[in-house]
Amino acid sequence: MNCIPDAPEILRRLPWITANCLHIVLSFATILLSIKFVSKLRKSGLLNASTVMLMLLFTAFANVHAVVLIVIQVYGIINSAIHTDACSLSMKTSNCAIFNFTLLSCVVGMTICQNALWIDRLAATIRHKLHHQHAKCFGGSLCALVISLAVLVPLFILYDDPYDDVVLTCLFIPAGSSVEVNRLFNAFLILNLVAVTANIILYLVNRRRQKTLRFNVTKRYRSFENILISKWVGMVVSVQFIFLMTYSLAMFLIRTKSQNMHEVTKQVLRIWFYVVPFSTVALPLISILAFRIFRKHRAAAITRMTSMKADDNTYMKHLMKMWS
């Protein structure tokens, strides 16, 4: 097979080793934080079924990505410690096909989950009663759609790739699909921008609605819940947007402006600008912080609502229903 002549030099450079170790640390952090987040999510009972289902699916994609990344990076470190010749350190892209597909599928799944979450909030805002009655069915349908797209999109992009080149790590997409993958990430930027905008609009709509529903406690609390979830999704999507924009811009510049760049420098930049692990660890971390804020604001909101006076027993019935 063809070999990468500079492979021994690249893989033994401190920046490359540091990037590998950082990816491993971030991946383990993703798994540990996700366990804590899922535990809080299951015990809380604060969110409706469809939102919980999408959050769990989102977290599952992040953790599958983390596990695959750990396998790739640990193998790379061990392989570079054992072998010294360039051909043994160069990997056929055909041997990385499953890893490439899985990683790309997880990234696609996380991106689409972000949009599914704001669609879920939109349905809860427009038709809350219907949404509440069929939350599991609605959430299951969205999850099925997300999983289908997470499988079909990478399959469509990678299906015709000849896998006839060599790479230093299975993190790198085969040359035959690199342009399509970069276009996909550019499309993700647009989707994330749409998600950020949608969550801002939903936040403003529910905030205004909450102010106009002074004595309807149930509807006020629904709007309050939508506000907090929109904040949470907005924070997650904003972080994803920043990392995706960084990755897409970096890969574009490396691909188009690196003709005079030394191969060693180019490969080190590629591994450092693979910022998806930062994105995956941000999901459970932001979610845990959001839960703390959710609980604090929920208690404050209930206290504020109970301080209002009502002319009859309707208000108190709504209040007891909300607490139950």
N, C-alpha and C positions, 0 to 999 in steps of 0.2 A: 504494500500500500504506500501512498504518498506520506511523507513525514513532514512535520513542522521543524525546520532546522534549529530554531531558537527555543524549542520546547524546554530543554533542561534549564536554560538561563531564566526563562520567564517564570517557570513553576517554582524556582528556588529563590526568587526575589522576595524581599520582605513585604513590599506592597501587595503582591499576589497572595502570599501566605496570610497576611493580615486580613485581607478581604474575605478569604475562605473562612478564617476563624470567626470573623464578625458575622458572616452569614449563619454559621452554626449557632452562635450565641443568640442571635435574633430569632432563629427558628425554634430553639428550645424555649426561649422567652415567650414566643407565640403560643406554644403548646401549654405551658404552665399558666399563663394568663387566661387562656381560653378555658381551661379547666375551672378556674375560679369564676370566670364570667358565666359559664354555663350553669355552674352551681347556684350562683345568684339569680340567674334567669329562671331556673326551675322553682326556686323557693319563693320568688317575689310575688307572683300572681298579679303584677301591676299591669301587664300588657295583654292585649287580646291574642287569640290563637294564631291568626295569620301573621302578625308581626313577629311573634316568637318563632314560628316555623321558618320565616325568611332569615331571621337573625341566626338561627341554628345552622341553616344551610350556608349562609355567608361565612360563619365560623368554621364549618366543615371544609369549605374550599381553602380557607387560609391555612388550616392545619394539615391538609393533604399536601399543599405546596411546601409547608415547613418540613414535613417528614421526607419528601422526595429531595428537597434541597440538602438536608442533613446527609442523606445517603450519598448524593453526588459529591458533596464537599469532603466528607470523610474518606470516600474512595479516592478522590483526587490527592488528598494529603498522603495517604498510605502509598498510593502508586508512585508519587514523586519521591517518596523516601526509599522505596525499594529499587526503582529503575533509574538508570542514568542516561540511557541512549534515547535519542529523539523519537525513534519509531515506537518504542514501548510507551512513551509518554504521550504520543499522538493518538487520538481516538477516532475511529470511524463514526461518521454521523449515523450510519445504519444501526450501530450498537446503541445509539442514544435516542432512537425513534420513540420508544415508549416514554422515556423521561421527558423529551421535548413535548410530546402530546399531552402528558399529564400536567406539566407546568403551565403550558399555554391554556389548557382547559380550565385550570384553577383561576388563572388571571381573568379569563373570559367570564367564568362563573361569578367571581367577586364583583366585576364591573356591572354585569347585568342585575345582580342582586341589589346593588345600590339603586338602580332604576325601578326594580320591582318594589322596593320599600316605599318610594315616593308615590308610586301608583297605588299601593295599598293605603297610604295615608290620604290620597285623593279620594278613593272610594269611601274611606271612613268619614271624610269631611262632607262629601256630597250626600251620601245615603248611609248614614251611620246605623240606623236601625236594621236595614237590610244587610249591611256589612257585618254587624254584630251577630245577627242570626245565622249567617252562613260563613262565619270567619274561617272555619277549618276547611271548608270546601274551596273558598276563594284563595286561601293561603296555599292549599295543596295544588291548585291549578297554576298559581304563579311559580311555585317551586318546580313543578313538572316542566313548565316552559323554560325556566332558568337552566335546569339540568339538560334539557334537550339542546338548547343553544350552546351550552358549555361543551357538549360533545360534538355537535355538528359543525360548529365554526372552525375549531382546530382541524377536524377531519377534512373539511373542504380546503383549508389552506395547505395542509401538509400532505394530502393524499398523493399528488403527482410529483412530489419532490423525489429526485433520483437518489438522494442520500449517498453521493459519490465523493464527498470531500472529507477532510479531517478537521478536528477541532481539539482544543486543549481541555475542554470541559463540556459536559452535556448541558450546561446552562445555555450554551451558544446555539442559536438556531442555524440549521443547515443553510448554506449559501443560496440554494435554489428557492428558499422560502423567505429569505430575509427581507426582501422588499415588501412582500405581502404582509408580513408580520408588522413591519413598521407602519404600513398603511392602516392596519388594524388598530395599532396603538394610537394613531392619529384620530381614528374614528372614536376610540375610547375617550379621548380628550373632549370631543364634542358631546358624547353621552354624559360624561361627568359634569360638563358645564350645564347641560340641560337639567341634570339631577340637582345641582347646586341651586340653579334658578328656581326650579319647581319647589324645592324645600323652603326657600326664602318666601315665595309667594304663599305657600300653604301656612307657613308660620304667621305671616301678616294677616291672612284671611281668618285664621282661627283666633288670633289675638283680638281682632276687631269684633268677631262674633262673640267672644267671651264677654266683652264689655257691654254688648247689647242684650245679654241674657241674664239680667241681674237676679231674677227670682226663679229661674228655671235651673235648678241645681244640676240635674242630670246632663242637660245640654252644655251647661257651663263646664262641667267636669270633662265631658267629651272633648270640647275645644281645648281645654287645658292639657289633656293627654296628647292630643294631636300636636300642640305647640311643643311639648317636651320631646316627643319622638322626632318631630321635624328638626329640632335643634340637634339631636343626637345624630340623625342621618346626615344632616348638613355638615356637621363636624367631620364625620367619617369620609364623606364624599369630597370635602374640601382637601383633606389630607391626601386622599387617593389622587385627586386632580393634580396636586403639586408634584407628587412622586412620578405620576405618569408623564406629566409635562417634562420633568427633568430627564426621564429615561428616553422619551421620544426625541427630544431636542439633542441629547448627547449622542444617541445612535445615528441620528441624521448627520450631525457634524463629523462624527468619526467616519461614517461611510463616504461623505462627499468632500471633506477637507483634510483628509489624513494621508494624501498621496506622498507627501514629503516626511511623514512621521515615521520614526523607527518602529519596526514590528513589535518589539518588546513593549514600548510605551503604549502602542495602540491596544494590545491585548490586556495590559494592566488597566487601562482606562475602561475597557469593555466590562471587565469584571467588577470594577468599582461602581460603575454606573448602572449595574443591575440592582435597582433599588426596591424591587418587589418585596424583599424581606422586611424592609422598613414599613412598607404598607401593611403587611400582614400582622406585624406586631402592634401597629397602631390601632387596629380594629378592636381587639379585646381590651387594650389599655384605655382607649377612649370610651368604650362601652361600660367598663367598670366605673370610671369617673362619672359617666352619664347617669348610671344607676344611683350613685350617691346624691347627685343633684336632683334626680327624679324624686327620691324619697323625701329629701329636705323640702323641695318645692311643693310636693303633694301634701305634706303635713301642714305647711304654711297656708296652702290654698284651702284646705278643709277648715282650718282655724278661722280664716278670713270669711269663708262662706257661712260658718255657724254664727258669726257675729252679726249677721244681717237679721233684720226683723221681718217677720211674715205676718200677713193678715189672717191666715187660716192654717189648717193642718197640712195643706198640700206641700208646702215647702219642707216641713219636717219629714214627711213621708218620702220625698225625693232624697233627702239627706240620708235617711236610714237605709234607703235602697242603695245609695252610692257606697255607704260604709260596709254593706253586707257582702 
